Amino acid sequence: MTDQELLAAKLIKERIQELDAQIFALFDAEKKKINPFKPFIVRGQIYGNYSSEKEITLTRQDIVALQEIRQAEKNSLENILKQL
């Protein structure tokens, strides 16, 4: 395995660990209010005015969808690791 492949494998493993943590954290997210614009606010004519805050509540379906997306990414990364 070359140094570049070793570095890629390390980065993939780190991302897999991050995805595991996110998947686990989503189990506790049901019924919590999330402000989707809190981390960033987009202003301007192109994107409209998003400066007013909006709150959403994650439903069970939202959480399952988010978990499935992360699980699919994790599975893909694990397959890539097996091929290295």
Order of alpha helices (4+ residues) and beta strands (2+ residues): alpha-beta-beta-alpha
